[in-house]
Amino acid sequence: MRRTVTDYEQCFMDEIHRFPVSELPKLLKLLRSFKEEFFDTDRQKEEDTKLFWKSFGSWKDDRSAEEIINEIHASRVSKRINELRFENWV
C-alpha cells in the first residue's frame, strides 16, 4: 500500500496528539532542527568547506625553498640501493 501526503500528515497529527502539551515546544524545536539539517544543505556545504580549509595550518620556516628542497633530496634513500648494500653483506 502506498501512502499519500495526507496519510503521512494524519500519522504526524496522531503522534503529536499523544505528546503532553508541555512538550510541544520541544517537539517543534526538534522538527525545525531536522528541517534545517535536511534542507539547508548549501549553508552546511559552505561551513564544511570552511572547516576543511581551516584544518590546514600555514607553513612557517626560515629556510629558503631551495634549502628545503635540498634537505628533502638529501633525506631520500633509494630502496634499491639499500637492497644492493644488504646483498653485499650477506
Secondary structure per residue as TSV (DSSP state, phi and psi in degrees):
chain	resnum	aa	ss	phi	psi
A	1	M	-	360.0	128.6
A	2	R	-	-94.0	130.9
A	3	R	-	-87.2	146.7
A	4	T	-	-99.2	171.2
A	5	V	H	-58.7	-40.2
A	6	T	H	-62.1	-39.3
A	7	D	H	-60.4	-45.9
A	8	Y	H	-64.9	-41.2
A	9	E	H	-60.0	-41.7
A	10	Q	H	-65.0	-41.0
A	11	C	H	-60.8	-44.1
A	12	F	H	-60.7	-46.5
A	13	M	H	-62.6	-41.4
A	14	D	H	-59.7	-43.4
A	15	E	H	-66.5	-42.0
A	16	I	H	-62.7	-38.4
A	17	H	H	-66.4	-19.3
A	18	R	T	-83.6	-13.1
A	19	F	S	-79.2	144.5
A	20	P	-	-66.9	145.3
A	21	V	G	-56.7	-34.9
A	22	S	G	-65.4	-21.0
A	23	E	G	-96.6	-6.2
A	24	L	H	-61.9	-38.6
A	25	P	H	-59.9	-37.6
A	26	K	H	-65.3	-41.9
A	27	L	H	-62.2	-42.6
A	28	L	H	-63.1	-42.5
A	29	K	H	-62.8	-42.4
A	30	L	H	-63.3	-44.0
A	31	L	H	-61.3	-44.0
A	32	R	H	-65.3	-36.6
A	33	S	H	-63.3	-45.9
A	34	F	H	-59.7	-43.1
A	35	K	H	-59.0	-46.3
A	36	E	H	-61.7	-43.2
A	37	E	H	-62.1	-40.8
A	38	F	H	-83.8	-33.2
A	39	F	H	-109.4	-11.7
A	40	D	-	-101.3	53.1
A	41	T	H	-71.5	-30.4
A	42	D	H	-62.9	-45.0
A	43	R	H	-64.3	-41.3
A	44	Q	H	-65.3	-42.6
A	45	K	H	-61.8	-40.7
A	46	E	H	-63.9	-43.3
A	47	E	H	-65.0	-40.9
A	48	D	H	-62.8	-41.1
A	49	T	H	-64.1	-44.1
A	50	K	H	-61.5	-43.5
A	51	L	H	-63.2	-40.4
A	52	F	H	-59.5	-51.1
A	53	W	H	-68.2	-30.4
A	54	K	H	-68.1	-24.4
A	55	S	T	-70.7	-14.7
A	56	F	S	-92.3	124.3
A	57	G	-	-86.5	165.0
A	58	S	-	-82.6	154.9
A	59	W	-	-92.5	125.3
A	60	K	-	-121.4	121.0
A	61	D	-	-157.6	138.9
A	62	D	S	-85.0	-11.8
A	63	R	S	-77.6	156.1
A	64	S	-	-76.6	165.0
A	65	A	H	-59.5	-40.2
A	66	E	H	-63.2	-41.0
A	67	E	H	-64.1	-41.4
A	68	I	H	-64.6	-44.4
A	69	I	H	-62.4	-43.1
A	70	N	H	-61.7	-38.9
A	71	E	H	-64.8	-41.0
A	72	I	H	-62.7	-45.9
A	73	H	H	-63.9	-39.8
A	74	A	H	-67.4	-28.5
A	75	S	H	-84.3	-11.7
A	76	R	-	-73.0	139.5
A	77	V	-	-130.0	125.9
A	78	S	-	-73.7	132.5
A	79	K	H	-64.8	-38.1
A	80	R	H	-63.9	-40.2
A	81	I	H	-64.2	-41.5
A	82	N	H	-63.4	-38.4
A	83	E	H	-63.8	-42.6
A	84	L	H	-65.1	-40.9
A	85	R	H	-63.6	-40.7
A	86	F	H	-65.0	-42.0
A	87	E	H	-62.8	-33.0
A	88	N	H	-67.6	-27.8
A	89	W	H	-83.8	-19.7
A	90	V	-	-84.0	360.0
